[in-house]
């Protein structure tokens, strides 16, 4: 832009000097016409074109002609500057419009107790709406691996065996939400916030949630889903004695993990209910409760209806 402006000014100066010399010797009669050229990357450019014809003039006429030329050159420069300013302003508007549009990309939170089928619904939501699926575990691992400033701070707590503070987790989430893919496609935030202090930190940070999907399933059903799970230690495959029976040849080697014992499941559910009851007040206007008892496909239909 600076180079283009400098070239225009030099050209105007050369024209003025040439015309002034010719006029002083009475050799030419200036005939001036203004033309507008298009095609510049900053809009229209206006040039003053001179046609010189032989003539003899008096000193008074010559002086008047020079004044006229200088006046037109100055006017042309002001016109060009104004047009460029308008063109630049126009070129900024699309970027600002894109930014505003990106700012409206939805932020969806999905939550639910263990074994409520949240993972299945996350996959369906991603397929349908194209949201970027984000979990705090993924964010932490990515930042630590990349050695970001936030990642280094989080790693200090993790190395010391301490919980990463909610304020730092929220900073990591905010940083991720500002990435281009999220601004363009929207975000599905999985399992965050997990506690009332995280919800408060989100609210204090100005993170606005469009939809808070809460999948609800009775505790007794969740206990049945959890207690029936068995792990194949050789393949890592997880089976369920009722809903996904294992092949006969692997039954003897299956393991019933301690986390899948009834007492452990009920303890986790008690903690979950206590936390979610403290989280929901921060997102009252966005909360959409979904019955997670029906078949997964029916639950998916309800989730889609909510997200529209």
Secondary structure, DSSP 8 states (H G I E B T S, - for coil): -HHHHHHHHHHHHHHHHHHHHHHHTT-EEEEEEEEEEEEETTEEEEEEEEEEEE----HHHHHHHHHHHHHHHHHHHHHHHHHHHHHHHHHHHHHHHHHHHHHTS-EEEEEE-TTSSHHHHHHHHHHHH--EEEEHHHHHHHHHHHT-HHHHHHHHHHHTT----HHHHHHHHHHHHTSHHHHHH-EEEES---SHHHHHHHHHTT---SEEEEEE--HHHHHHHHHTEEEETTT--EEETTTB---GGGGGGEE--GGGSHHHHHHHHHHHHHHHHHHGGGGGGGEEEEE-SS-HHHHHHHHHHHH-
